């Protein structure tokens, strides 16, 4: 009885092994049979990355921009030009504000904008936030405080400024007469204008150089003609901004000398 059971078990085991061998032989795996046990070995697999994945990984590791399927690259032109133009416009705006602060022999409402007024304690505010400045005639300014209680602080701030003005109280407002410029004052103002011109042109040239550096870094991924075109456009609008700065300063110098 025990012998018969052993024979049946051996037969079942042999049949199972045979079936397993047939399955393995039909797949990419193969069977290794030893006298004591049977093992299955998987075939050697090629685990290397496909070429396009390997190239992409290297590109990202080096921080490079990859081309798309069509072979085109990102157009950096609009971004470079917009950033450079924005920086140059900011420089021109700063120049305009600085030139407005300079007193000439002619009244202008913006000539008091840079004056800072102390109004109680440590609180400070620009004069044009505390009063409305208007021109009564070419030689006279009117300063109307929004709060009449601040008129004394406004007067003190104007007198303390380097403009050389001495406003007079007229009811709830101040009246400031613009004195004529002396020869020495005219020369000093012209030097300030020249210095302001150089400062703004340096800012414009820094914006230009930054744009050219950006183009140079991207040159390896751009056609040569495209690089030359972008560089030429940067040079062209740089010249326009420099000319604008020169024109503004020449106009201010003329205003100073003719109003003296």
C-alpha positions as CSV (number, residue, x, y, z in Angstrom):
1,X,0.0,0.0,0.0
2,X,2.7,2.5,1.0
3,X,4.8,1.4,-2.1
4,X,1.9,2.1,-4.4
5,X,1.4,5.6,-2.9
6,X,5.1,6.4,-3.4
7,X,4.9,5.3,-7.0
8,X,1.9,7.6,-7.7
9,X,3.6,10.6,-6.1
10,X,6.8,10.0,-8.1
11,X,4.7,9.9,-11.3
12,X,2.9,13.1,-10.5
13,X,6.2,14.8,-9.8
14,X,7.7,13.7,-13.1
15,X,4.6,14.8,-15.0
16,X,4.7,18.3,-13.3
17,X,8.4,18.6,-14.2
18,X,7.7,17.7,-17.8
19,X,4.9,20.3,-18.0
20,X,7.1,23.0,-16.5
21,X,9.9,22.2,-19.0
22,X,7.5,22.6,-21.9
23,X,6.3,26.0,-20.5
24,X,9.8,27.2,-20.0
25,X,10.9,26.0,-23.5
26,X,8.1,28.0,-25.1
27,X,9.2,31.3,-23.3
28,X,12.5,33.2,-23.3
29,X,13.5,31.5,-20.0
30,X,15.3,28.1,-19.9
31,X,15.5,25.3,-17.5
32,X,18.7,23.9,-15.8
33,X,18.2,20.5,-14.4
34,X,20.7,19.0,-11.9
35,X,20.5,15.5,-10.4
36,X,19.1,17.1,-7.2
37,X,16.9,20.1,-8.2
38,X,15.6,22.0,-11.2
39,X,16.1,25.7,-11.5
40,X,14.9,28.3,-13.9
41,X,17.3,31.0,-15.2
42,X,16.1,34.1,-16.9
43,X,18.0,35.1,-20.0
44,X,20.4,38.0,-19.9
45,X,18.5,41.3,-20.4
46,X,19.8,44.4,-22.1
47,X,19.1,47.0,-19.4
48,X,20.9,49.9,-21.2
49,X,18.8,53.0,-21.8
50,X,17.7,53.7,-25.4
51,X,19.7,56.3,-27.2
52,X,17.2,59.2,-27.0
53,X,16.7,58.7,-23.2
54,X,20.4,58.6,-22.6
55,X,21.0,61.8,-24.6
56,X,18.1,63.5,-22.8
57,X,19.5,62.6,-19.4
58,X,22.9,64.0,-20.3
59,X,21.4,67.2,-21.7
60,X,19.5,67.8,-18.5
61,X,22.5,67.0,-16.3
62,X,24.5,69.7,-18.2
63,X,21.7,72.2,-18.1
64,X,21.3,72.4,-21.8
65,X,18.2,73.2,-23.7
66,X,17.1,70.4,-26.0
67,X,15.6,70.8,-29.4
68,X,12.1,69.6,-30.0
69,X,11.2,67.0,-32.6
70,X,11.1,69.6,-35.4
71,X,14.7,70.6,-34.6
72,X,13.7,74.2,-33.6
73,X,14.9,76.0,-30.4
74,X,13.3,78.5,-28.1
75,X,13.1,82.0,-29.5
76,X,14.9,84.1,-26.8
77,X,14.7,87.3,-28.9
78,X,11.5,88.8,-27.5
79,X,12.4,88.1,-23.9
80,X,15.9,89.6,-24.2
81,X,14.7,92.7,-26.0
82,X,11.8,93.2,-23.6
83,X,14.1,93.0,-20.5
84,X,16.7,95.3,-22.0
85,X,14.1,97.8,-23.0
86,X,12.5,97.8,-19.6
87,X,15.8,98.5,-17.9
88,X,16.7,101.3,-20.3
89,X,13.2,102.9,-19.9
90,X,13.7,102.8,-16.1
91,X,17.0,104.6,-16.5
92,X,15.4,107.3,-18.7
93,X,12.6,107.7,-16.1
94,X,15.1,108.2,-13.3
95,X,16.9,110.8,-15.4
96,X,13.7,112.7,-16.0
97,X,12.9,112.8,-12.3
98,X,16.4,114.0,-11.4
99,X,16.3,116.8,-14.0
100,X,12.9,117.9,-12.8
101,X,14.4,118.5,-9.3
102,X,16.9,121.0,-10.6
103,X,15.7,124.6,-10.2
104,X,15.9,126.9,-13.2
105,X,14.7,130.4,-13.4
106,X,11.2,129.2,-14.4
107,X,8.5,127.9,-12.1
108,X,7.6,124.2,-12.5
109,X,5.2,122.2,-10.2
110,X,7.5,119.2,-10.2
111,X,10.5,121.1,-8.8
112,X,9.3,120.5,-5.3
113,X,8.4,116.8,-5.6
114,X,11.7,115.6,-4.2
115,X,11.4,117.6,-0.9
116,X,10.6,115.4,2.1
117,X,8.5,116.9,4.9
118,X,8.6,115.9,8.6
119,X,5.1,116.1,10.0
120,X,5.1,115.3,13.7
121,X,7.4,112.8,15.4
122,X,9.3,110.6,13.0
123,X,6.7,110.7,10.2
124,X,8.0,111.8,6.9
125,X,6.3,112.2,3.5
126,X,7.0,113.7,0.1
127,X,5.8,117.3,-0.3
128,X,3.5,116.4,-3.2
129,X,1.7,113.9,-0.9
130,X,0.9,116.7,1.5
131,X,0.1,119.7,-0.8
132,X,-1.0,120.6,-4.3
133,X,1.7,122.6,-6.1
134,X,0.7,124.8,-9.0
135,X,2.2,127.6,-11.1
136,X,0.7,131.1,-10.7
137,X,3.0,132.6,-13.3
138,X,6.5,131.8,-14.8
139,X,8.2,133.0,-11.6
140,X,5.8,132.0,-8.9
141,X,4.6,128.7,-7.3
142,X,1.6,128.2,-5.1
143,X,1.7,125.4,-2.4
144,X,-1.8,124.5,-1.0
145,X,-1.6,122.0,1.9
146,X,-4.3,119.3,2.1
147,X,-4.2,119.8,5.8
148,X,-3.8,123.5,6.9
149,X,-2.1,122.4,10.1
150,X,0.9,121.2,8.1
151,X,1.7,124.6,6.5
152,X,4.5,125.3,9.0
153,X,6.2,122.0,8.3
154,X,5.9,122.6,4.5
155,X,7.5,126.0,4.8
156,X,10.3,124.7,6.9
157,X,11.0,121.8,4.4
158,X,11.1,124.2,1.4
159,X,13.4,126.7,3.1
160,X,15.7,123.8,4.1
161,X,15.9,122.4,0.5
162,X,18.9,123.4,-1.7
163,X,16.5,125.2,-4.1
164,X,17.1,128.6,-2.4
165,X,13.4,129.4,-2.1
166,X,11.8,131.4,0.7
167,X,8.0,130.9,0.6
168,X,5.6,133.3,2.2
169,X,2.4,132.5,4.0
170,X,-0.7,133.7,2.2
171,X,-3.8,132.7,4.1
172,X,-3.7,128.9,4.2
173,X,-1.3,128.5,1.4
174,X,2.4,129.3,0.6
175,X,3.6,131.5,-2.2
176,X,7.2,130.9,-3.5
177,X,8.9,133.2,-5.9
178,X,11.6,131.8,-8.1
179,X,14.7,134.0,-7.8
180,X,16.9,134.5,-10.9
181,X,19.9,132.2,-11.2
182,X,23.4,133.5,-10.6
183,X,26.3,132.7,-13.0
184,X,27.8,130.3,-10.4
185,X,24.5,128.6,-9.9
186,X,24.1,128.1,-13.6
187,X,27.6,126.5,-13.9
188,X,26.9,124.2,-11.0
189,X,23.6,123.1,-12.4
190,X,25.1,122.4,-15.8
191,X,27.7,120.1,-14.2
192,X,24.9,118.2,-12.4
193,X,23.1,117.7,-15.7
194,X,26.3,116.4,-17.3
195,X,26.9,114.0,-14.4
196,X,23.3,112.8,-14.6
197,X,23.7,112.2,-18.3
198,X,26.8,110.0,-17.8
199,X,25.1,108.0,-15.0
200,X,22.0,107.2,-17.1
201,X,24.1,106.3,-20.1
202,X,26.1,103.9,-18.0
203,X,22.9,102.2,-16.9
204,X,21.8,101.9,-20.5
205,X,25.1,100.4,-21.5
206,X,24.9,97.9,-18.6
207,X,21.5,96.8,-19.8
208,X,22.9,96.5,-23.4
209,X,25.8,94.3,-22.1
210,X,23.5,92.1,-20.2
211,X,21.4,91.5,-23.2
212,X,24.4,90.7,-25.4
213,X,25.7,88.3,-22.8
214,X,22.4,86.4,-22.8
215,X,22.5,86.2,-26.5
216,X,26.1,84.9,-26.4
217,X,25.2,82.2,-24.0
218,X,22.4,81.0,-26.2
219,X,24.4,81.3,-29.4
220,X,25.4,77.6,-29.6
221,X,21.7,76.7,-30.0
222,X,20.8,79.5,-32.5
223,X,21.5,80.0,-36.2
224,X,24.4,82.4,-36.7
225,X,22.2,84.8,-38.7
226,X,19.7,84.9,-35.8
227,X,22.5,85.8,-33.4
228,X,23.7,88.6,-35.6
229,X,20.2,89.9,-36.0
230,X,19.5,90.0,-32.3
231,X,22.8,91.7,-31.6
232,X,22.1,94.3,-34.2
233,X,18.6,95.1,-32.8
234,X,20.1,95.5,-29.3
235,X,22.7,97.9,-30.6
236,X,20.0,99.9,-32.5
237,X,17.6,100.5,-29.6
238,X,20.6,101.2,-27.3
239,X,21.6,104.1,-29.5
240,X,18.0,105.4,-29.4
241,X,17.9,105.4,-25.6
242,X,21.4,107.1,-25.4
243,X,20.2,109.7,-27.9
244,X,17.0,110.3,-25.8
245,X,19.1,110.8,-22.7
246,X,21.4,113.3,-24.6
247,X,18.4,115.2,-25.9
248,X,16.8,115.5,-22.4
249,X,20.1,116.8,-20.9
250,X,20.7,119.3,-23.7
251,X,17.2,120.6,-23.3
252,X,17.7,121.0,-19.6
253,X,21.0,122.8,-20.0
254,X,19.3,125.1,-22.5
255,X,16.5,125.8,-20.1
256,X,19.0,126.6,-17.3
257,X,21.1,129.0,-19.4
258,X,18.3,130.8,-21.0
259,X,16.4,131.4,-17.8
260,X,19.4,132.7,-15.9
